[in-house]
Amino acid sequence: MGVVAVAAVLLALFAPACGQGDKESGSRLPTSATGEEDVEGAGDYGGTRGDDPDVLGDGTHEVQVVSVDPRSDTVTLDGVQVLEGTEAVLAYLADTDGQQLEGAQVYLRNRVEAPRELPVDPGGEFAVVFGASCCDPEDLGWHGFSELAGDGFPGLRSANPPFEATIDGGVVTSLVQLHLPQGG
């Protein structure tokens, strides 16, 4: 009986780490572009294809920033396992005219044909620039991420800003912050 109890505890501890998702965590549940909880054709995990909860179907999904490491200039998203296959560069825009200020590499791995900047409100949102796997943030013109991360991303309301990922044909086509950093 004790062995069964220990096995149950171990299973409960390690199952979420194996990419099975967390049904009670809002940051892991996809949302549609209209804000509804599930994307059309979604299963228990919402927006997934087939029986694999780690494969997001087409639609718009919410992810959270988990951590920022200024020592290694990296950002980790909780959706990295389900969005694996995409590499992006996360850029921080803080001034009113939208001039690029800072940036960081986000470890979502995939090759894309050419770097391109997605539209972003210049009032202080994050922007995402997709780049080929060969490219470092510096190669795409970003700089100074360590200093920005060391300041805790000034102006952001939360250390875990939510992002919205749009998936089309199984490919992440955009990944943008959902909320402006200024305001209540």
C-alpha positions as CSV (number, residue, x, y, z in Angstrom):
1,M,0.0,0.0,0.0
2,G,2.9,2.4,0.8
3,V,4.5,1.7,-2.5
4,V,1.3,2.6,-4.4
5,A,0.9,5.8,-2.4
6,V,4.5,6.8,-3.1
7,A,4.0,6.0,-6.8
8,A,0.9,8.2,-6.9
9,V,2.7,11.1,-5.3
10,L,5.6,10.8,-7.8
11,L,3.2,10.6,-10.7
12,A,1.4,13.7,-9.5
13,L,4.8,15.6,-9.1
14,F,6.3,14.7,-12.5
15,A,3.3,14.5,-14.8
16,P,3.0,18.3,-15.4
17,A,6.8,18.5,-16.0
18,C,6.5,16.0,-18.8
19,G,4.5,18.4,-20.9
20,Q,1.0,17.2,-20.0
21,G,-0.1,20.7,-19.1
22,D,-2.0,21.9,-16.0
23,K,-5.7,22.1,-16.4
24,E,-6.0,24.4,-13.4
25,S,-3.5,26.9,-14.6
26,G,-5.0,29.6,-16.7
27,S,-1.7,30.4,-18.3
28,R,-1.5,27.0,-19.9
29,L,-5.1,27.0,-21.2
30,P,-5.3,28.5,-24.7
31,T,-7.8,31.2,-25.5
32,S,-9.3,32.1,-28.8
33,A,-9.0,35.4,-30.5
34,T,-12.5,36.2,-29.2
35,G,-11.5,35.5,-25.6
36,E,-13.4,32.2,-25.4
37,E,-11.7,29.5,-23.5
38,D,-11.4,26.9,-26.3
39,V,-10.5,27.1,-29.9
40,E,-12.8,25.4,-32.4
41,G,-12.2,21.7,-32.3
42,A,-10.4,21.8,-29.0
43,G,-10.3,18.9,-26.6
44,D,-9.8,19.0,-22.8
45,Y,-6.8,21.2,-23.1
46,G,-8.3,23.6,-25.6
47,G,-6.9,24.2,-29.0
48,T,-4.9,21.0,-29.2
49,R,-4.7,18.6,-32.1
50,G,-5.5,15.0,-31.7
51,D,-4.7,13.3,-28.4
52,D,-1.4,15.2,-27.8
53,P,-1.9,18.1,-25.3
54,D,1.6,19.5,-26.3
55,V,0.5,20.2,-29.9
56,L,-1.5,23.4,-30.2
57,G,-4.0,23.5,-33.0
58,D,-4.7,26.6,-35.1
59,G,-6.0,29.6,-33.3
60,T,-4.9,32.2,-30.8
61,H,-3.5,31.0,-27.5
62,E,-2.3,32.7,-24.3
63,V,1.1,32.0,-22.8
64,Q,3.0,33.5,-19.8
65,V,6.5,34.6,-19.3
66,V,7.9,32.3,-16.6
67,S,11.3,33.8,-15.9
68,V,13.9,36.4,-17.0
69,D,17.6,35.6,-16.6
70,P,19.7,38.7,-17.1
71,R,22.9,36.7,-16.7
72,S,22.2,34.6,-19.7
73,D,20.0,37.2,-21.5
74,T,17.1,34.7,-21.9
75,V,13.4,34.7,-21.3
76,T,11.5,31.5,-20.7
77,L,7.8,31.1,-21.6
78,D,5.6,28.5,-20.0
79,G,4.3,27.5,-23.5
80,V,7.8,26.6,-24.7
81,Q,7.0,22.9,-24.8
82,V,3.8,23.4,-26.8
83,L,5.3,26.1,-29.0
84,E,8.6,24.3,-29.5
85,G,9.5,24.7,-33.1
86,T,9.6,28.5,-33.2
87,E,12.4,30.8,-32.5
88,A,11.7,34.4,-31.8
89,V,13.4,37.5,-30.5
90,L,11.5,39.5,-27.9
91,A,12.0,43.2,-28.1
92,Y,11.0,45.8,-25.6
93,L,9.6,49.1,-26.9
94,A,9.2,51.8,-24.4
95,D,9.1,55.2,-26.0
96,T,6.2,57.0,-27.8
97,D,7.6,56.9,-31.3
98,G,8.3,53.1,-31.2
99,Q,12.0,53.2,-31.5
100,Q,13.5,49.9,-30.6
101,L,15.3,50.0,-27.3
102,E,16.1,46.6,-25.8
103,G,15.6,42.9,-26.7
104,A,16.2,39.3,-25.8
105,Q,16.1,35.9,-27.4
106,V,13.1,33.7,-26.5
107,Y,13.9,30.0,-26.7
108,L,11.2,28.8,-29.0
109,R,13.0,27.0,-31.8
110,N,12.1,26.9,-35.5
111,R,13.5,28.1,-38.7
112,V,11.7,30.9,-40.5
113,E,12.4,32.2,-44.0
114,A,13.4,35.7,-43.0
115,P,13.3,38.0,-40.0
116,R,10.2,40.2,-39.8
117,E,8.9,42.6,-37.2
118,L,5.3,42.2,-36.3
119,P,3.0,45.2,-35.9
120,V,3.0,46.6,-32.3
121,D,1.5,49.5,-30.5
122,P,4.5,51.8,-29.8
123,G,3.1,52.8,-26.4
124,G,5.3,50.4,-24.5
125,E,4.4,46.9,-25.5
126,F,6.6,43.9,-26.2
127,A,7.1,43.2,-29.9
128,V,8.3,39.9,-31.3
129,V,10.7,39.6,-34.2
130,F,10.9,36.1,-35.8
131,G,14.4,35.2,-36.9
132,A,16.2,32.2,-38.4
133,S,17.8,29.8,-36.0
134,C,21.3,31.0,-37.0
135,C,20.7,34.5,-35.7
136,D,21.5,35.9,-32.3
137,P,19.6,38.9,-30.9
138,E,22.6,41.2,-31.7
139,D,22.4,40.0,-35.3
140,L,18.9,41.4,-35.5
141,G,19.9,44.7,-34.0
142,W,18.8,44.3,-30.4
143,H,21.0,45.3,-27.5
144,G,21.2,46.0,-23.7
145,F,18.8,43.3,-22.5
146,S,20.8,42.5,-19.3
147,E,20.4,46.1,-18.1
148,L,16.7,46.1,-18.8
149,A,16.1,42.7,-17.1
150,G,18.2,43.9,-14.2
151,D,15.7,46.7,-13.7
152,G,12.8,44.3,-13.7
153,F,11.4,45.6,-17.0
154,P,10.4,49.1,-15.7
155,G,6.8,50.1,-16.5
156,L,5.4,46.5,-16.6
157,R,2.6,45.8,-14.2
158,S,3.6,42.2,-13.8
159,A,6.7,40.0,-13.8
160,N,4.8,37.5,-15.9
161,P,3.2,39.4,-18.7
162,P,0.8,37.3,-20.8
163,F,1.4,36.8,-24.5
164,E,-0.9,35.8,-27.3
165,A,0.4,33.3,-29.8
166,T,-1.4,32.9,-33.1
167,I,-1.0,29.5,-34.8
168,D,-1.8,29.0,-38.5
169,G,-1.4,25.7,-40.1
170,G,0.6,24.4,-37.1
171,V,3.1,27.3,-37.4
172,V,3.3,30.2,-34.9
173,T,2.7,33.3,-37.0
174,S,2.6,35.9,-34.2
175,L,3.4,36.2,-30.5
176,V,2.6,39.5,-28.9
177,Q,2.0,40.8,-25.4
178,L,-1.7,41.0,-24.5
179,H,-1.5,44.1,-22.2
180,L,0.1,47.5,-22.3
181,P,2.6,48.0,-19.5
182,Q,1.2,51.4,-18.4
183,G,-2.0,52.1,-16.5
184,G,-3.7,50.4,-13.5
